[in-house]
């Protein structure tokens, strides 16, 4: 009667081993799924895929897009798009952070949608990001809000999106930073050039992120850009940042009084020149 007992124990062992292997497999699948990051962006936005690691010397990190290698860091040397196919697809739109190995895709396109995989050889880490880029129409893509106003009036540039406490909103005028909102803190004209141009004439709305320019001048005409960077984008779980840009073009028309003043100044200068010429003629 001893043999059946031994067989029974062996059978029970097999059950426990099978259950353990099944549990390990399930745990592994759940762990991989939990590590996957999904992010949806609009065409034209920029997205940064964060690694949450710090590169050490002799580290080997490789980025893949749909199993095609697009970037790597080996022995503190980085390479982006080493083959023609990758260069054609991502021409000058990929950036690597040498401190963390994070990958940024700028000016995204619908063809950028897919799986991005990061492999870190030294620690056998594999991270997967699923990026979905939603297309926009040509009209929406080329849309630029144009504003016109007369000199001396005020104008408000409204992005039309609610301000998120986790977002960083940065205003640029002709590529120069003029204002910024970070959480509940704001900065306006932190350099002398900006302060000289817009002295006490800029106001920020923390609810909408809109920018108001008071007592506008013709020199205020130009391109205004709002850069919105979200560090806690939905589905990212803190593993990516998304940046979108909204453009405004402001055209400030000179007032009638300034036109008359210019004409008067022109008349005076013209009279002086005529008098000078007459004096020369007499001499």
Secondary structure, DSSP 8 states (H G I E B T S, - for coil): -HHHHHHHHHHHHHHHHHHHHHHHHHHHHHHHHHH-EEEEEETT-EEEE-------TT-EEEEEETTEEEEEEETTEEEE--SHHHHHHHTT-EEE-TTT--EEE-S--GGG-EEEEEEETTTTEEEEEEEEEE---HHHHH--EEEEEETTS-EEE---S---TTEEEEEEETTEEEEEEETTEEEE--SHHHHHHSTT-EEE-TTT--EEE-S--GGG-EEEEEEEEESS-TTTTTSEEEEEEEEEEEEEE--HHHHHHHHHHHHHHHHHHHHHHHHHHH-
